[in-house]
Amino acid sequence: MIAANPVLLQTLAHLAWCDGLLMEEEEAFLRGLFHQLNLDVDEQLALLNFQGPPPRDQDLLVACPDPGARRSFLRIAVDLAWCDAELSDPEWDLIKGYCQTFGMRIHTWNDLKNWF
């Protein structure tokens, strides 16, 4: 599980919206995560409607300071991206970008699975 860190939550919301729409499955996934993190309704709605730019790489590094936190975040990001049974090119590009930010050499899906 990840912390209720605004940077991480905004990054996940940005991932969910990156291909232009928030699918039902993605919304349900995020709502479940937000519920687990005990976010109030207003916080949940703000994140579900988040249309801002993605957080900066440096902010993501601060929010995920160690390999364990980075793995947890990436697992959630991958689960979110796959929850609608389709990994779009924009979603994959963002996930590869997160990996690059974390200093991981990920070029293929198998590379990522092996890292987990």
C-alpha positions as CSV (number, residue, x, y, z in Angstrom):
1,M,0.0,0.0,0.0
2,I,1.1,3.5,-0.6
3,A,0.7,6.5,1.7
4,A,-2.0,9.1,1.1
5,N,0.6,11.4,-0.5
6,P,-0.9,14.0,-2.8
7,V,1.9,13.6,-5.3
8,L,1.4,9.8,-5.6
9,L,-2.4,10.2,-5.8
10,Q,-2.2,12.9,-8.4
11,T,0.3,10.8,-10.4
12,L,-2.2,7.9,-10.4
13,A,-5.1,10.2,-11.4
14,H,-3.0,11.5,-14.2
15,L,-2.2,8.0,-15.3
16,A,-5.9,7.1,-15.3
17,W,-6.7,10.1,-17.5
18,C,-3.7,10.0,-19.8
19,D,-5.5,8.4,-22.7
20,G,-8.3,11.0,-22.6
21,L,-11.0,9.3,-20.5
22,L,-11.5,7.8,-17.2
23,M,-12.9,4.3,-17.7
24,E,-15.4,2.9,-15.3
25,E,-12.9,0.3,-14.2
26,E,-10.2,2.9,-13.5
27,E,-12.7,5.0,-11.5
28,A,-13.7,2.0,-9.5
29,F,-10.0,1.1,-8.9
30,L,-9.2,4.6,-7.7
31,R,-12.3,4.9,-5.5
32,G,-11.3,1.6,-3.9
33,L,-7.8,2.9,-3.3
34,F,-9.0,6.2,-2.0
35,H,-11.4,4.4,0.4
36,Q,-8.5,2.2,1.7
37,L,-6.5,5.4,2.3
38,N,-9.5,7.0,4.2
39,L,-9.8,10.0,1.9
40,D,-13.0,12.0,2.4
41,V,-15.5,12.5,-0.4
42,D,-14.2,15.9,-1.4
43,E,-10.6,14.7,-1.7
44,Q,-11.8,11.7,-3.7
45,L,-13.8,13.9,-6.2
46,A,-10.9,16.3,-6.5
47,L,-8.5,13.5,-7.4
48,L,-11.0,11.8,-9.8
49,N,-11.4,15.0,-11.6
50,F,-7.7,15.9,-11.5
51,Q,-6.7,17.3,-14.9
52,G,-3.5,19.1,-13.9
53,P,0.0,18.4,-15.3
54,P,1.8,15.3,-13.9
55,P,3.8,15.9,-10.8
56,R,7.5,16.6,-11.4
57,D,10.0,13.7,-11.4
58,Q,11.8,15.2,-8.4
59,D,8.5,15.3,-6.4
60,L,7.8,11.6,-7.4
61,L,11.3,10.7,-6.1
62,V,10.7,12.5,-2.8
63,A,7.3,10.7,-2.5
64,C,8.9,7.3,-3.2
65,P,12.3,7.6,-1.4
66,D,13.3,3.9,-1.3
67,P,13.0,0.8,-3.5
68,G,10.2,-0.6,-1.5
69,A,8.0,2.5,-1.9
70,R,8.9,2.6,-5.6
71,R,7.8,-1.0,-6.1
72,S,4.6,-0.4,-4.2
73,F,3.8,2.6,-6.3
74,L,4.6,0.9,-9.6
75,R,2.5,-2.2,-8.7
76,I,-0.5,0.1,-8.1
77,A,0.2,2.0,-11.2
78,V,0.4,-1.2,-13.3
79,D,-2.8,-2.6,-11.7
80,L,-4.5,0.7,-12.5
81,A,-3.3,0.7,-16.1
82,W,-4.4,-2.9,-16.6
83,C,-7.7,-2.7,-14.7
84,D,-9.7,-2.1,-17.9
85,A,-8.0,-5.1,-19.5
86,E,-6.0,-2.8,-21.9
87,L,-2.7,-1.1,-21.6
88,S,-2.8,1.9,-23.9
89,D,0.4,3.4,-25.4
90,P,0.0,6.5,-23.3
91,E,-0.3,4.4,-20.1
92,W,2.7,2.3,-21.0
93,D,4.7,5.5,-21.8
94,L,3.9,6.9,-18.4
95,I,4.8,3.7,-16.6
96,K,8.2,3.6,-18.5
97,G,8.7,7.2,-17.5
98,Y,8.1,6.4,-13.8
99,C,10.7,3.6,-14.2
100,Q,13.2,5.9,-15.8
101,T,12.6,8.4,-12.9
102,F,13.3,5.7,-10.5
103,G,16.5,4.7,-12.3
104,M,15.2,1.4,-13.6
105,R,16.2,0.0,-17.0
106,I,12.8,-1.0,-18.2
107,H,12.1,-1.3,-22.0
108,T,9.7,-4.2,-22.2
109,W,6.8,-5.5,-20.2
110,N,9.0,-8.6,-19.2
111,D,11.6,-6.2,-17.8
112,L,9.0,-4.7,-15.5
113,K,7.6,-8.0,-14.4
114,N,11.1,-9.3,-13.6
115,W,11.8,-6.2,-11.5
116,F,8.7,-7.0,-9.3
